[in-house]
Amino acid sequence: MKQHLQQLLEKCIDMGSEEDLSALKHLLEGMQKKISKGAGQYIDSLLHMERKVDIERKICEITVPLNELLNNNLNIVHGGFTATILDTTMGTIANAILPEGYGAVTNQLNIHYIAPGIGEGLSCKAEIIHQGSKTIVVMGEIYRNDGKKIAYATGTFFIIQK
């Protein structure tokens, strides 16, 4: 496996454009971060997510630096990555407020895309709107580093026993 990966990496380095190499560097730095921590989710490390959770206020914030890896063919952040960042931020706070032995999983995610994701980074903030016995409702907003809101979302999360 290691030999195959090394050959694959060498081919990518030899044949890749500057843009390809930038995306590959971003990916590998994220993977290195995941491996060195020895814990966490791959998506967090690969997207270089930085989290802040305030359980008392029921708020979570995640920031993500932008890189070509996240772009669509229009050279703006792919809507799927925007959705992933929103879902992760919203799910993080939903899970953070639950007692030991319970988890929250996405049941519904409704996103309104407002502006293109461009710039150096994105910042997402999510807060709990309602906590019931079976579901949690969360709202999230995601902003570019210039302060422009690019998307607004609401989500419902099922509470499940682990």
Beta strands, then each sheet from edge to edge (+ up, - down):
strand 1: 50-54
strand 2: 59-65
strand 3: 102-113
strand 4: 121-131
strand 5: 135-144
strand 6: 149-161
sheet 1: 1+ 2- 4+ 5- 6+ 3-
end
